[in-house]
Amino acid sequence: MTQLDVRPQAGDTVSGVAQGEGDVRGKGLGKGSVGLVGSAVIGISTVAPVYCLTSTLGSTAGEVGVQMPAVFLAGFLPMLLVAFAYRELNKAMPDCGTSFTWTVKAFGPRIGWMCGWGLVIATIIVLSNLAGVATSYFWLLAGEITGNPSIADLDGNKAVHIATCLTLIAVATAISYRGMTATKGVQYTLVGLQLVVLAVFVAMALQKASAGTFDTGLDFSWQWMNPFAVESMGAFTAGLSLSIFMYWGWDTCLTANEETIGSAKTPGRASLIAMVVLVGSYLATGVAAQMAVGSGDKGLGLGNPETSGNVFAALAGPVMGPVLGILLFVAVLASATASLQTTFIPVARTVLAMSTYEALPPSYAKVHPKFKTPGRATVMAGVATGAFYTIMTLVSENVLTDTIFALGLMICFYYSLTAFACAWYFRGDLRRSARDLFFKGVFPVMGGLLLAAVFCKTLFDTWDPAYGSGSDVFGVGSVFVIGVGLLALGLVIMFVTERRSPAFFRGQILTKSTPSLVVED
């Protein structure tokens, strides 16, 4: 295998000891395919801000009321702290395996393998959900444009829905297969459309609020930004879990690090830019919507359970009018479609890295000679997504819904492990300077603890069958069974893999270590 070049780049200043690990391997990906702006755009696209807002804005308001903007800020905090951990680890080891590679170097092969599994299975769940949402909005938009409700109703036909969903997955897989350059070109258009439509929605919602168009509208209050005003810890935790989901995906910037110009620094900077754009978009949209229609559970109120699962479908016409309202449907479709395409990046590259380091079968370590992408891993992710969504849809809509609820457990699981890995990996650096102490130790540990607390609280809450769809297995909530079951499945696959590839699990491929050189800004 070719060794990854980990020498300092032009413009880096070197202090302490040296960056890089001799056992970190290059993968043959297309280097220099993406710059700072392109990387940030891919991170924003993976998060899918318009899709996240339409699916969680109302649910969050239903849990915490007018404190919804405060919960958006609270969810941003652990993600920001974890982003610092990703940035520091990427400087030392710009490897597309990210969480997998870094936790192996910090904690050893088994914890690292499970961290990689958490990322892969979370991404497959998200991909299936995005495909389903994109399919529903495709037929909804077709019905709006044609003025024919029967066309929109085709989404309710299970065979048509699944066929459309599989088609969208195939198209997204094909674009990702062709490389980061193709991905970047598509994303500039789709992300730009999302942000422009959101800006128009915010402006028109504020205009409606100023005119007092809706009886449920509210006057702005700085108290909305106070997380301590949430009525109960249970409501705050539920809202926080939704908020954390809204930021998931920014780490795609890091997963594409081996294909990014300035791989040691650019991905970390891009992830922070993406996070700032996201929190700004969420706060502006949340505040404007709350001022226009309020957060109550009646009429157009954001907390109305009849519309909270798809807020923009309810607000598009009243806020933006019948013509511009269609743009909001287009934006949600673009958001889900764009995220569907970019979300293949982290899963394919994590599988590529795991295979390169002999933690998965070697066939997935192949990179396409022309497109310089993990072709087989990308196709595998597409097939797994299509199969997962089809099976879950045919088995039960409740099972599919509960699988999506279990996603939060997976996200908190691998993000918190990565944050702790940063502090442990750099433990020898923490006394060197205040910067090292905070950015490599204090901030990552704080972020990891916050996400671990959400993981434990969610695990406790999901034991109750009332959580999610209300389904249960022998009296235990289905969300709990699915979440724990997926992690247990990972353990089984890991033990099977260990019998076939013992070298990785003996620590002979990637070894636990501490950094030997630190590259600083």
N, C-alpha and C positions, 0 to 999 in steps of 0.2 A: 504493500500500500504506500502511496505517496504521503509523506509527512506534511502536515499543514505548516505553511510559513508563518511563524509567530514572531518574527523580528519586528522591532519597533518601526512604525511608519514615519514618513516625513512629517515633521511638525510635532511629534511626540517628544516629551522630555522624560528621561529615564532616571528613576531614583530607586534606591533600595536594590533589590535583586530582581532577576529577570522574569519576564513574562513567558507564559507558554509551558506546555507539558510535552515531553518527547513522545508520549503515546497517543496524543491527539492527532487524528488522521484527517487528511483532505478527502473530499468525496467526489471530486470531478465536476462540481456544479459550475455554472457559468459565472465567473467572477466579474465584478464591475458592471452588472446588469442594471442596478438600481442605485439612485442617488438619495440624498436626504429627503427631498420632497416626495419622491416616488415611494420611499419606504414608509414615510408618515401617512401617505394616502392609502397604502395597502393596510396599515394598521387600523386606520379609521374605517375603511371598507369592511374589514373582518368583523369589527364590532357591530356594524350596521345600525347607525344611530336612529334613522327614521323607523326601522322595524322595531328596535328596542323601545322607542318611545310609544309607538302605537299599541304595543303589547303589554307594557308595564307601567305606563303613566297613570292609567286609571286604577290598576291594582295597587300601586304604591299609595295613591291618594286614598283608596279605600281602607288601607291599613293605618295610615298615620295622619290623614286629613290634610290640613293646611301646612303641616310640617314636611310635606313632600319635598320641597326644595332643600330643606335641611338634611333630609335622608340622602338625597343625591350627593350632597357634599360629604356626608359621613361615609358613603360607599366609595367615594373618590379617595379618601385618606388611606385606607389599607392598600389600595391599588397603587397609589403614588409611592408609598413606602416600599412595596414589593418591586416597583419599577426601578428604584435605586439599586436593589439587589441584582436585578437582571443586568442593569448597566455595568455594575462593577464586575460581575462574573463574565460578561461578554468582553470586557477589556482584557481580562486575563486569558479567556478561552473563547474566541469567536467561532463557535462550533454550531452547526445547524441542529444538533441534538438538544441544545439549550438545557431545559430542565433535566432531561435524562442524563446527559453527559455531566452536567455540573453536580448533580446529587450523587452520581457514581464517584466522582473525584472527591467529594466531601465525606460521604457516608458509606460508600461501598456499593458493590454490584446489585445486591437484592433490593435495597431501598431505592437505588437509582432506577432499577427496572420497573418497580411499582410506580414510581413517579412518572416515568415515560408512559406506562399503561394508563395512568389517570388522564394524561394529556390526550392520548390517542382515543380512548373511549369517550371522553367528553366531547372531542371534536366530531366523532361519528354521530353522536346524539344531536349536536348542534346542526350538523350538515343535514340530517334527516328533517329536523324541524324547519330549517330555512327552506328546504325544498318544498315542504308542505305549504308553508306560508306563501312562497312565490307562486305556487300552483293556484292557491285560492285567489290571490290577487290578480293573477293572469285572467281567470275567468270572470272575476268581479269587474275588472277593467273592461274586458271585452263586452260584458253586458251593459256597462255604462256608456261606452262609445257607440254601440249599436242601438241603444235604447230598448234592448230586447231582454227582459228578465229571464226568459227561458235559457238564454246562453249563459247567464250568470249561474243559473241553477245546475248547469252541467257539472259544476264542482261537487255537487252532492251525489253525483253518480260515481260510485267507488271505482269502477273500472276505468272511467275517463280520468278521474283524479289521479289514480296510480300511474296510468300511462303518461299523462302530462308531467307528473313529478319525475318519473324515470327519464323522460326526454330532457328535462331541465338539468338533471344530474349529469346526464351524458354530455350535454353541451358544456357545462361548467368543467367537467373532467377534461374534455378535449382542449379547452383554453388553457387550463393549468398545465396540461401535458406539454404544450408548445413553448413553455418557458416564461420567465419573469418579464421579458420585454412585452410579450403579448398581454400578460396579466396587467402590467402597468398601464398600457395604452387604454384598455377597457376601463380600468378603475378611475382614471382621471375624469372621464366623462360621467360615470355613474355616481362617484362621490361628489363631484361638482354639482350635479343635478340635485342630489339630496340636500346639500347645504344651502343651495339657492332657494329651493322650495321651503325648507325650514325657515329661512329668513323671511320669506314672503308670508308664511303662516304666522310667525311671531308678530310681524308688523301689523297684519290685519286683525289679529287677536287683540293687540293693544289698542287698535283703533276702535274695535267693538267694545272693549272695556271702557275706554274713555267716553264713548257715546252712551254707555249704559244699555246696550242693545238687549242683553239677557238679564232677566230678573235675578238669576243665581250668581251673577258676577260679584267680585269682591274687590275692595280697595287694597292696594299693596301694603304690606306690613313687614318690617324687618324681623318681626317675631317668627315669620315663616322660616327664617334661617337658623332658628334655635333648636338643635336636636334634643335638648333637655326638656322641651315642652311637649314631647310625645307622651301620650297618656299612660302607656304601660311599656315595660321592657319586652313583653311578648310582641306587641305591635311594632316596636322599634326594630326588633330582631327580624321579624318578617319583612318589614320594609327594607332593612339593610340587605337582606339576602337577595331581594329583587334588584336593589341598586347595584350590588356587586355583579350580578349577571349582566347588567347593562354596560359594564366596562370590560367584560371578558372579550379577549381577542387582540388587545393591543400588543401582546407579546409576539404576534406574527412578525412584527418588525425585526425582532431578534432571531426568529427562526430562519429568516432570509439573510442572516448575517454573512454567510459565505458567498453570497451573490451581490453584496452591497459594496459600493465604493467606500473605502475606509472602514473595513469590517469591524475594527476594534472600537470605533467611536460612533460612527454614523447611526447604527441601529439603536443604541441607547438614547441618542438625542432625538431620533425620530419617534421613539415610543413616548418620550415626554411631550413632544409636540402634539402627538395624537391624543394623549390624555388631556392636555389643556383644551384642545378643540372640542373634545367630547364633553367635558364638564361644562364648558361655556355654552355649548348647544343645549345640553340637558337643562341647565338652569334657566336659560332664556326661554326655552319652550315651556318648561314647567310653570314658571312665573306668569308668562303671558296667558297660557291656557287657564290657569287658576284665576287670574284677574278677569278673564272674559266670561267663564262659565262656572267658576267655583269648584269646590272639591266635594260637594254633597252627593247624596245617593239618589237624587230625584232629577228628572229631566235630562238636560245636557251636562249635569254635574259630573266631574271626572270620576267620582266614586260610585256612580250608578252601576250596579252589578250587571245590568243588561247590556251595557256598552263598554265596560271597563277593559274587557279583553281585546278590544280593537277601537281605541279612542278616536283615531283619525277617520275611521269610517263614519262615525257619528258626527264629528265636528267639521268634516270637509265642506259640506254644503252650507251649513249655517254660518261658518266663519269666513270661508273664502268664496262662497257663491257657487252656482252650478257649473260654471265653466272652469274657473280656476281650481275648484274643488277636485276636478278630475286630475289635476297636477299632483295632488296629494296622494291619490291612488297610484299614479305613475311613480312617485317617489318611493312609496312603500315597496312596490314591485321591484324598482331599481335597487333599493337597499337590500332586500332579501336576495335578489339575484347576484348582486355584486359580492355580498358576503358569502354566498354559496360558492362562488368561484375562488375567492381568496382563502377561504377556510380550508381548502385542500392543501395550502402551503404548509401549515404547521404539522398536519398529520403525516403527509408524505415525507417531509424532511426528517421528522422524528423517527419514522419507520426506517428511512434510509440510514440514519445514524445508528440506530439500534442494530441494524443488519451489518453495517460496516464494522462495528465493534463486536460482532458475533453474538449479539444478544437475541437475534432473530435469524431465520434462515437466510443464507447468503444471496439468494436470488433477488431479494429486495434491495441489495446494495448496488444494483446496476443503474447507471446513469445513461440517458439517451445520448448517443454520440453527436447528434446534430443539435438538439434543443437544450442539452446540458441540464436536464431535469431528471428527478427520480421517477422515470416513466412507469416502471412496474408498481412502485409504491403508490403512485397517483391513481393508476387504474384500480389497484386493490382497494383504495379508499373509496373510489366511486362505486365499485361493486358492493362493498360492505355497506355503504350508505343506502344504496337502492334496495338491497336485500333486507336491511334492518327496517327501513320505513315500510316496505311492502308487508313484511311479516307482522309488524306491530299494528299496522292499519287493519289487516285481515283478522288478526286475533281479537283485538278490542281497542276501541278509541280510548277507553279508560287506561289501558296499559300504556299506550303511546303518551297520553297526558302525564301519567305518573313517571314515566321514563324521563320526560323533559324536566319535571320537578326535581328528579334525582340529580340532574346536571349540576346544581349548586354544590352538592357534596363533592363531586369530582373536581370542580374548579377550585374550591377551597383546599382540597387535598393536595393537589400538585403545586399550587401557588405557595402555600405555606411551607411545604417541604423545600421548595427552591429558595425561599427567603431564609430559612434556617441554614440551608447549605451555604449560603453566602457568608453568614457570620462565622460558621465553623471553618470553612475553607480559608478565610482570611484572618483567623483568630490570632495568628502571629503578627499581623500588621496593626492591630487595634491600638497599640500603645505608641505607634510611630508619630501620629499627628491627630489633631482634633477631627480633621476631615475623615481620616481612615476610621476613627472610632465611630463617628455618626453614620457615614454613608455605607460602611462595610459591616458595621455591627449593630448600633442602636436602632437605626431606621428599619433595616431588614427584620430584626427580631420583633420590633413593635408590629410591623405589618404581618409577620408570620403568626404572632400571637392573636392578633385581631381576627385573622382568617381562620385560625384553628378554633377560636372561641365560637365563631359562626358555624363552623363544621360540627362541633359538638352539640351546640344548641339545636341546629337543624336536625341532627341525628336523633336527638331526644324528642323533638316535636313530631318527626315523621313516624315515630312508633304508633302514634294515634292515627287510626284509619281515616279520621276526618281531614287529615292533611292531604291535599291533592284532590283526586277524583272521588275520594270517599271509599275506595275499594280496599279490601283487606285480604290477607292470607293467614288463616287460622287466628284471626283476631289482631294481627299485626298489620300496620299500614303498608299498603303496596309500595309507596315511595321508599320506605325504609328497606323493605325486602329487595327492591330493585337496586337501590344504591349500594347496600352491603353485598348483595349478590354479584354485582358487577365487579366490585373490588375482590371478592372471593374468587370469581372467575379468573381475574388477573393472577392471583396466587397460583391457581391450578396450572394455567398456561406457563407461568414462570418456572414451576417445578418440572414440567414436561420439557421445557426449553433447556433447563439446567442439565438434564440427563443427556441431551443431544449436543449441547455446546458447553462443556464444563469449563473450558479455559476462561471464558468471560467471568463466570461466577466464582472462579478461584482467584480473581483479581489479576490475571496474567495479561489481559488486554488493556483495560483502563485501570490504573492503580490509584488508590487513595493517596492524597498528597496535599501539600500546602504550596502556595505560589513561590516561585524562585526569582521572579522579577515583577515589579509593579510599574505599569505605564500610566503616568498621570497627565492630566491636562496642563 
